Amino acid sequence: MNKPSFKFDDQGKFVPPTKEEQLKADESAAIVVLSKGTQANGAPYWAYMAIPPSKYQEFHRLSKERQAFNLEEYGEVIICGCDKEPPAAAKEQMKAEYDFDEEFSKKLEARMLEESKNHIEKVEDKRIMDIVSMLKKAKPAGSA
């Protein structure tokens, strides 16, 4: 089994990277995304972007809430256009140059859920073993 990629607390809740970890990751990595939405003039757009890890959470929140923002404040616009969807040529370019996978988010979520489940099982197994160990060390009732 691969080493877990994510950190979880004892309840299996995801522990996001610290701001310092994100800023360090900015030095060598970017999160490549496809952003789609509506421009201020009402026209649709699509844009493939490289987002620094430290800016991704805010970018994702604004995108999800469909709030207006300047794409270039959150990263590099790699390629963009003024349609609802990118054309096949743009998709092929992103696949060839960046190995972009449109299903990556779904795959990442599934992997995170699986790792969370495995983490919870390990925590529970350790808890049970600790209880068994404690019971074995306990003196029987009535003994001196």
C-alpha positions in Angstrom: 0.0 0.0 0.0 1.2 3.5 -0.8 2.2 5.9 1.9 -0.8 8.2 2.7 -0.8 11.5 0.9 -3.1 13.3 3.3 -3.0 14.1 7.0 -6.0 13.3 9.2 -6.9 13.8 12.9 -8.0 11.0 15.1 -11.6 11.3 13.9 -10.5 11.0 10.3 -11.0 14.6 9.5 -8.6 16.0 6.8 -5.9 18.3 8.2 -5.0 20.8 5.5 -1.4 21.9 5.0 -0.3 24.8 7.0 0.2 28.2 5.4 3.9 27.7 5.7 3.7 24.3 3.9 1.6 25.9 1.2 4.0 28.8 0.7 6.9 26.3 0.5 5.0 24.3 -2.1 4.5 27.5 -4.1 8.2 27.4 -4.9 8.0 24.2 -6.9 4.4 23.4 -7.7 1.1 24.7 -9.0 -2.4 23.3 -9.2 -3.6 23.3 -12.8 -7.3 23.8 -13.1 -10.0 24.5 -15.6 -12.0 27.5 -14.5 -15.3 28.2 -16.3 -17.7 31.0 -15.6 -19.2 34.3 -16.8 -17.2 37.5 -17.4 -18.4 40.9 -16.0 -20.0 41.6 -19.4 -22.1 38.5 -19.2 -20.1 36.5 -21.8 -18.9 33.0 -20.9 -15.3 32.1 -20.5 -13.0 29.1 -19.8 -9.4 29.3 -18.6 -6.8 26.7 -17.8 -4.8 28.1 -14.9 -1.8 27.3 -12.8 -2.6 28.3 -9.2 0.0 28.4 -6.4 -1.0 26.1 -3.6 -1.2 29.0 -1.1 -3.9 30.7 -3.2 -5.9 27.6 -4.3 -8.3 27.5 -1.3 -9.5 31.0 -1.8 -9.7 30.6 -5.6 -11.8 27.4 -5.1 -14.1 29.1 -2.6 -14.7 32.1 -4.9 -15.3 29.9 -7.9 -17.7 27.7 -6.0 -19.6 30.7 -4.7 -19.6 32.1 -8.2 -18.2 35.4 -7.0 -16.5 37.9 -9.3 -12.7 38.0 -9.2 -9.7 38.6 -11.4 -8.2 35.3 -12.5 -4.7 36.7 -12.8 -4.7 37.6 -9.1 -4.8 33.9 -8.3 -2.3 32.4 -10.8 -1.1 32.2 -14.3 -3.7 31.9 -17.1 -2.2 29.2 -19.4 -4.8 29.3 -22.1 -8.3 30.7 -22.3 -11.3 31.5 -24.5 -14.7 33.1 -24.6 -17.0 30.1 -24.8 -18.7 27.9 -22.3 -16.3 25.0 -22.9 -12.7 24.8 -24.1 -12.4 23.4 -27.7 -10.9 20.0 -28.3 -7.6 21.5 -29.4 -7.2 23.3 -26.1 -8.1 20.1 -24.2 -5.5 18.1 -26.2 -2.9 20.7 -25.6 -3.4 20.7 -21.9 -3.3 16.9 -21.9 -0.1 16.8 -23.9 1.7 19.6 -22.1 0.4 19.3 -18.5 -1.1 15.8 -18.4 -4.3 17.5 -17.4 -7.1 15.1 -16.3 -10.6 16.5 -16.2 -11.5 13.7 -13.7 -8.6 14.5 -11.4 -10.8 16.1 -8.7 -13.1 13.1 -8.5 -10.2 10.7 -8.4 -8.5 12.8 -5.7 -11.7 12.9 -3.6 -12.1 9.1 -3.9 -8.4 8.6 -2.8 -8.9 11.0 0.1 -12.0 9.2 1.3 -10.2 5.8 1.0 -7.1 7.1 3.0 -9.5 8.6 5.6 -11.2 5.3 6.0 -7.8 3.5 6.3 -6.7 6.1 8.9 -9.8 5.6 11.0 -9.4 1.8 10.9 -5.7 2.1 12.1 -6.7 4.5 14.9 -9.5 2.2 16.0 -7.2 -0.9 15.8 -4.6 0.9 18.0 -7.3 2.0 20.5 -8.5 -1.6 20.8 -5.0 -2.9 21.2 -4.3 -0.3 23.9 -7.4 -1.4 25.8 -6.4 -5.0 25.6 -2.9 -4.2 26.8 -4.3 -2.2 29.7 -6.7 -5.0 30.7 -3.8 -7.5 30.6 -1.8 -5.4 32.9 -4.6 -4.8 35.3 -4.6 -6.8 38.5 -7.5 -9.1 39.0 -10.1 -7.9 41.5 -9.4 -9.0 45.1 -5.6 -9.5 44.6 -3.2 -7.7 46.8 
